Amino acid sequence: MKLKIGSTYQKAVTIVEKLKEGNASIFICGKSGVGKSTLSYNITRGLLESGVRIVAIDHRHAVSLPVELEPYVHRQDVSQEPLKLHLFGASDNPADAAASFVDTVASVIRLSDGQKPLLISLLEKALRDSPAPNEALERLHLEIQNSRSLAAPGLEKALSPLWGQKFFENGDFEISPGITLLELGSFPSSTQHIVEEVVFAALLREATHEDFPPTFLYLDELSNFPLHQTSALGKILNEGRKYGLYCLLVAQSIRVFKSEQRILLQQCKYIMYFQPADEEVRMCARLISSSGGTKLTSILKSLQVGEFMVSGPVYVGDSDTPTTKPLVVHSKSPEDVVPANGPLAIPVPSDTEPILPPAQIDLLLPLDALDDCDDEEAAPSKPETVTENACPLLPDSPSEPSIEPLHLRDESSAPQEQSQSPQMQLLRSAVFTSVPMNSYYGNYNCSWPPAQVHPATFSYPNMDFSSLIQQDDAQISFQALITP
């Protein structure tokens, strides 16, 4: 699978995976309106083109896929069309089937120490009497009502979402080619969680079959789903890659997840952070690097709409070697950006904004380098090096002589040298502009690209430029016209 996720300095950034031979799960995070949906749809489109199946869950009838993907979507409203799957697993042993089902339900419904063994014993009896799933549930309900155990009333109340519902039909779990979209919006949240957990457990069970094709579980608004070590979703993140079952997970915030959940999310091979909310920038930086250095937090804060930082091995351009350094990527494809004149050329800001700020034109430092030089806790007194005010050099052209660039300081912040002559000040004001530009370049006050000065004639009355001519500046040639 070769999956394009965006571009950086006008080179495509791709994920290359041999499915069923490694982990390809993806976690996308960022506040609302920064481009998460666009990226997830682009990834979904790429997965479909690679022949990968996708299973999506819709909680609120809110999942809206791009129009061009609709022909590949099989929607199923579970309240109208029950799911076909083996509710209690494929085991012929009622004891094993009962234990497996109770483990699944117990991950989303809190059962007491007395309720869980009671449920296992009563379900095993119901399965022996009525092997059909719906009949077994009805039989289980009667067994609980007739039980004299003190735990029975509480158990009946805990399982109330299951009673009288027709969620499932016995049979093999059907996953359509393309996108299987299961709509659960008609159910209350307690019922949704049970159905989801049963579906996830069935997916993991099906994935163990040898003929199981690569499949992605796509979950938007991840915080609405049960995620912990013993849940079926947690097991998919931990074990699914062995069978070709992966996750595409999307969330608006990382703070809503507990530490155990964040550890599970780090099981994803690729983590893509759009600009986070201010209060969780530091937390996101620490998930990328344990030190959460100031460079990472600064970069996360400065991300623009459509930009994200990817953590995981990706390929840039035609490179055969992946980079594992954190990398800032624009979700646009290279063809959507003005083509570069050279391998690292930057578009002129007056025509189009560059994909990356000049200070980030190369790959970021490796994580260990970031940790060594940039940990605020390790070196609190060390000031952060600011590189945004450094003008990048124009690419050399073989047809033009190489010249030394003009090094300008930020005139808005640096005081004028007392020794600078009025003639030099006048010349500088004539050659360069000091109007700040409102773009990715931020603090740059010199024009970009730096203006290449060609021989010209300046007319300034009553001015003597002889001292400047004696400097023989290699970059500036002019004729002084002195009018009396």
N, C-alpha and C positions, 0 to 999 in steps of 0.2 A: 504494500500500500504506500503510495506517495501522495501525501496530503499537503496542499498549499495552505498556509495559515496567514500569509501576508507578505510584506516586503520591508526591506531596510536598505538604505541608500540605493534604491531602485534595483535591488536584486531580490529575487523571490526567496522567501523563507519557507522551507518545507519540513514535514515530518516524514521520515521513511521508516516503515516498520514491516517486519515479516510477521504477520498476525499468526497467533498460536505458537510463536517462538519468543514472545516477550510481552512486556506490559505496554499498553497504548492508551491507558485511561487518561482523561483530560479533566482538569478542574479550571473553570473560568470564574473570576471574581472581580467585582467592581461596582461602584455606586450606579444608581439609575441614570440612563441617558448617555453613557460613555461609549457604547458600542458593543456590549456583550451579546445582544441578540443577533446583530449583524454577523459577528464572528461565529457564533454557534450555528447560524444558518449556513454560512459558507462551509464550515466543517461538515455539517450534515450533508450538504450537496456533494462535497468531496467523498464522503463515505459511501454515498449511494453510487457515485461513479465508479468506486472501487469494488462494488458488488457486496458491500457490507449491509447486513440487516440492522434495523433500528427499532427499538421498542421504547415508546414514550408514554408517560402518564400525565393526564390532564386533570387537575384537581377542580378547576373552576370554569371549565369551558373557555379557558383563556389562552390556550396554546394556538397561536396563529402562525402557520408556516407560510413562506413565500408562495405566491400563486403558481410559479413554475414547478413547485414540488408537490402540489396537490394531487396530480395524477398518480403519484407514488404512495399516497397516504391511504391506509385502510383504517377508517374510524370505527370504533366499536363502543357504543354506550352500554356499559355493563348492566345498567338497570333495566335495559330493554332486551339485551342479548347476552345471556350468561356466558361466562368464560368456560371454555372446554379445557379441562386439565384434571390431573389426578390430585384431588384435594388432600388426600391422606398419603400421597406418595405412591410409588409403584410396587412396594413390598407386598407380598402375599401373606406375610406374618402380621396379624392384627396387633400384636404387642409392639412390633417395630413401627408400624404405621401410626399407632396411637402416640407413641413417644415422640416421633418426628413431628407430628402435627402440634402436639402440646408445646414442644420447644419453639415452634414457629409462632404460635399464638402468644406464648408467654413473653416473647420479645417486644410485643406492643401492648399487651394487657398485663397489668400487674396482678399476679396471683400469689396468694399467701402460701406458706409452707404446707398448710393443710389442704389448700385448694388444688395445687398442682398434682400430687399423687392421686387425689380423688378423681380428677379429670382424666388422668391416664387410665385408671382402672375402669371407669364408666364408659369411656370411649372404646376401649378394647372390647368390652362386652357388646357395645352397640355395633361395632364393626363385624363381630362374629355373627350377629343376628341379621344385620342389614348392610351388605357390602356397598350398595349404591350410595354415593356421597350425600345427596339430599335426604334420602331415607335415613342414613346413619345420623345426620344432624338432628332430624326429628326424633329419632330413637334416643339419642343422647340427651335431648331436652327432657324427655319423659323420665329417663333414668335419674337425672339430676333432681327433678321435681319429686320423685318417689324416694329419693335417698334420705336416710335418717341422720346423715352426717351433719354436724354443726357447721361445716364449711359449705354445705350445699346451697343455702339461700344466697350467700355472697357470690358463689361461683355462677349461679344462674344470672345474677345481675351483671356480673363482669362480662359474660358472654352474650348479653342481650342483643348486640348488633347482629349476631348470627341467626337468631331465631326468626323464622318466618321469611327469610330472605332466599332468593333464588339466584345466587351469584355464580354458581358453578354447575357444569355438567361433566360427568365423568368422561374422560377421553384424553388423547394426546394433546399437549399444549400446542396451539396453532400460532405460528409466527409467520406473518405474510412477508413475501419479498418486498423490499422497500421499507416503508415506515408503518409499524403497527401502533396506532394511537388509541390507548384505552382511556375512555372518558368516565370519570368517577364523580363528576360534579353534582350528580343527583343524590349522592349519599352524604350523611353527616360525617364529620372528620373522624370520629371513632370508627365508623364502618370503613371509611377509606383506608385507614391505617391497616386494618385487618386484611382487606383485599390486596393492598399493595404488598404486604408481607408474604401473603400466599403466592402472589405472582412472582415476587423476587425469588422465593424458595423454589418455585417450579422452574424458573429460568436457570437457576444454579444446578438443579437436578437434571434438566435437559442438557445442560452444557457438558455434563460428564459423558454423554454418548459420543462415540467416535465420529459419527457423521454430522455433528453439530457445526454449522457454518459460523464464521466470525460474526458476532452480534454486539451492538452497542446499546446500553441502557441510557436513554437521554432523559434527564430530570432537570427541569427548570425550577427555580425557587426551591432549592435543595433544603432549606431550613424547614420546609413543611413535611419532610420525609423522616421516618425513624432511622437514625444513623448512630450505631454503637457497635461494639465488638461482637455481640451475640446476635445482632439483627441480621437478616438475610442480606441487606445492602452492605453491611460491614463485611460479611463473608465474601461477597462478590468482589469488593475492593481488595481483600486479602488473598483470595484464592481464584477468582474468576479468570485471571490471565493464563492460568495453567490450561484452561479449556477453550480459550478464545472468546470469553465473555468480558467486556470492558464497559467503562462508564464514561459518559459525557455529562458532567455536572456543572450547573450554573447557579451562582448565588450573588446577592447584592452586598453582603457583609460577611466578614470573617469573625467579627466579635460575637455573633449570635451562637457560634459553635463553642462547646466546651473543649478543654485541652485534649480529652480523649478523642473527640471528634476531629480536631485539627490533626492529630497524629494519624488518624485514618485517612484524612484527605491527602496527606503526604504520601500515601500509597500510590497516588496518581503519578504517572511518569512525567506528565506535562502540566505545569501550573501556570496560568496566564492571568496576570494582575493588570486590570485597567486601573485608572486613577481611583484610589480608595478614598473613603471619607477621612477627614483630617484626623479624627480621633483614633483611627486604626492604621495609619500609615506605618507607624513603628512596628506594629504587630505583623503586618505583611512583610516588612523588611526582615524581621526575625525568622519568618517562615522560609525566606529565601536563603538567609545566612544567619547562623546562630547569634552572631554579634549584632546584626541589624545596624550596620555602620551608617554614618551620615551620608555617604555617597548614595547608598540605596534609597534612603528616605528622601533625599533631595530629588532623585530621579523619579521616584514614584509620585511625588507631589507635582512635578513639572510635566507629567504626561498629559497630552492633549486628547481631545475626543477622537477615538479611533486608534489611539496608541495603547500598547500594552507591553508589559515586561514578561517575557517567557522564561521559565526556569525548566530546563530539560534539554536533552540533546536535539539540536535542530541543524538543518543544512542551509547554508547561505549560498545563493547563486548556483553555480555548477560544481561546487565543492563536493568531493567524495568523502570528506572527513567531517563528521558533525562537530559542532562546538557545544560544549557543556557550560559555557559562561552565560550568565544572565544577559539577555539581549533585548533591547527595545525594538519593537516591531510595529509597523503600521498595518492595520487590517486590510488596507487597500492592496490590490494586486499591482505588480509592477506596471502592467499595461494601463492602469488608471492614473499613473503619475507621469509627468513630463519626462521623456527619455533622457538619460545622462549622456553628456558628450564624452566622458571618460569613465574609467572604472570607479572613481570616487568623486566625480564631479557633483557640485551642488547647484541646484537650480537658482537662478537669480530671483531674489524675493519679490521684485516688482512683477514678475511673471507668475510665479507659483511658490508656495511655501515648501521648504525642504521637508523630507520625511523625518529627519533627525536634526537636532541642533548641532552646530559644528563641533561643539565640545564632545559630542557623543558619536562622532562619525565612525569611529572604530568600535569593535566589540568592547564590552566593559571588561574591567579587570577580573581575573579569576576570583572565586570566592575566597580562597586563602589569602590572596593579595588584599582583598577588601578588608578581611578580618585583621590583617597585620597593620594596615596603614590607616584604618578608618573607624576603629572602635571607639566610640565616645567614652565608654566606661573605662577602657584600658588607658586611654590618653586624653583625659578631659581638657587638659590645658593646650593641646595641640590644635591650632586653628585649622579649619578646613581650607584647602586650597581651592580657590575659585578660578575656573578656567574659562568662564563664559566671555570674559573681556579680551580673550586672545583671538586675533584675526587669523583664520586658517589661510594658508597660502593657496593661490590659484595653481591648478595643475600646469606643469611645464609644457610648453608647446615646442616641438622640434623645429618649427619654422621661424621661431622668434628667438632672439638672444636672451640668455638667462640674465635676469637683473635681480639685484637685492631688493627685497620688499621694503616699503616704508613702514616703520614701526611707530604707530601713533598711540598715545595714551588717551585715556578717557578724560576729555577736557572739562566734563561736568564735575568730576570729582578731584582731579589733580590740579594744584595751583600752577599758574603760569610762572616759568622761570624768569627771574628778575633780569637775567642777562640777555633774554631774547630780544632782538632788535625789532623795531616797528616794521622794517621791511620784511623780515621773516614772518611776522604775524600777518601782514597783509598778503604775502604770498600764500601762506597756508590757508587763509580764508578764501583765496581765489581758487585754489586747486581742489580743496576738499570741503565736503559738507559736514556739518556737525549736528544735523537734524536727527534725533533718535528715530529708529524704525520700530514700528509696532508689529513684531513678528516673533518667530521662534528665537531670533537672535537676541531678544530681550534688551540687554544692557549695552549692545553695540552702538556707539555713537559715530563711528566712521562708516562710510558707505561700503556696501558689500555687493559685488566684488570691489576691491580697492580700485579707484579710477586710475587707469593708465594714462599718464599725461603725455601728450604729444607736443612737439614744438609748436609754439603759438606766439602771437604778438600781444603783449600787454601794454596798455597805454595808461600810465598813471602820472599826472602832472606833478612836476617839481619833486620827483623821487629819484634817489641815487641808488642803483642796484649793483654798483661795482663790487662791493664787498661780497655779494652773493655769487657773482660771476666767478670770483676767485676761488670759491669753494669747489668749483668744477663737479657739481653733483651729477652722478652717472645717470640718474633717472630723469632729470629735468633739464631741458634745454629751452631757452627763450631768448627773445630779443627785446631789450629794454628801449622803449621809445620815450625819450625825455622831451617834454614840451616846455619851453621857457614860460 
